[in-house]
Amino acid sequence: MTGSDRAAVVAGLGSWVPPTVVTNDDLARHLDTSDEWISSRTGIRRRHVIDPGGSTGDLAVEAGRRALKSAGEERADIVVVATSTPDRPCPATAPEVADRLGLGGVGAFDIAAVCTGFVYALGTAAGFVQAGFARSVLVIGADTFSTILNPADRTTRAIFGDGAGAVYLRAGAATEPGALKGLHLGSDGGQSDLIQVAAGGSRQRSTGLPAAAEATYFTMEGRPVFAEAVRHMASSVTTTADAAGWAVEDIDKVVLHQANARILAAVAERIDVPLERFPANIERVGNTVAASIPLALADASADGELLPGQRVVLGGFGGGLTWGSVALVWPDITAA
Ligand code: COA
């Protein structure tokens, strides 16, 4: 295989959500909200959350194990975990996940791009494979936003859920199904305040003063985030399809970060692709941040919605702000 023929190929897919379910009615018992408001504004009906004592790493290990199984592999050269809710601020979560998966002393690191984390991680991993620095990479997206939400914030409590999803990338040929192509990444740090946890990093810790409790919670300005998500995911998907050599109308499935069912509908309208081509599992899991795209892939694959040979574009948008997308022809794999 020459350098230009070598590609990173999706060869396995796994996902995991913790068993505890919180329905909209459960939230309405403690907060001034309703199933009607949440489902009509977001498309979400329930979400999964970890039990006390659980962690993002626990979910990442489960999803990673399943992706390895799906690929029929027992090892990977590198483990990348995309997360904004690491088990600890320091060190990264990935080394412990690699250890718990029995992968020995492989390279392992985290990537933080909030809801775009999985796309950023996939792009980074593909770079290692394509450059010949690794033959395989286990890419895991895992988050437990239930641990950083303000219990009194009805908006974020309604939207976010916990979960993990993982893809096994291996070296292959650019012409193979599953080969990644047309990666596009973007950011707008000028709007970093729209989605944030204000304290816990160097800015609010370096004062030496304890942070106010509210500053340790996740906050989001829903309206501008909605508009930016639609704008950037639509243009990113178009850019990536173009780079892959596809007309937008030739895309069979657009698997977007599951932030809000109305965002999916607005992107579909903007790029003029029928909404039926946008797989959605948001009703069952909510917004699972870095886990969202691989979880949506696993569910769409299990539901028979995502089929081998289909032209697929994956797209994300999130805090940073960040956005990105990547294209591939869906390979013949079974999600575990
Ligand atoms: N239940 C009931 N009412 C709620 C509510 C809830 N869970 N959450 C917010 N509201 C209220 C607000 O307080 C506001 O009340 P007010 O008019 O009395 O002030 C009203 O509903 C409208 O709020 P607004 O934020 O304008 O609603 P919206 O239609 O924009 O929907 C979001 C809010 C958060 C669902 C929507 O903006 C959204 O999905 N944004 C993108 C979020 C996202 O995808 N984030 C992740 C990006 S990666």
Residues whose N, C-alpha, C, O or C-beta is under 5 A from the ligand:
A	BS01	COA	D32 T33 S34 W37 R41 T42 C115 R154 T155 A158 G222 R223 V225 F226 A259 N260 F317 G318 G319
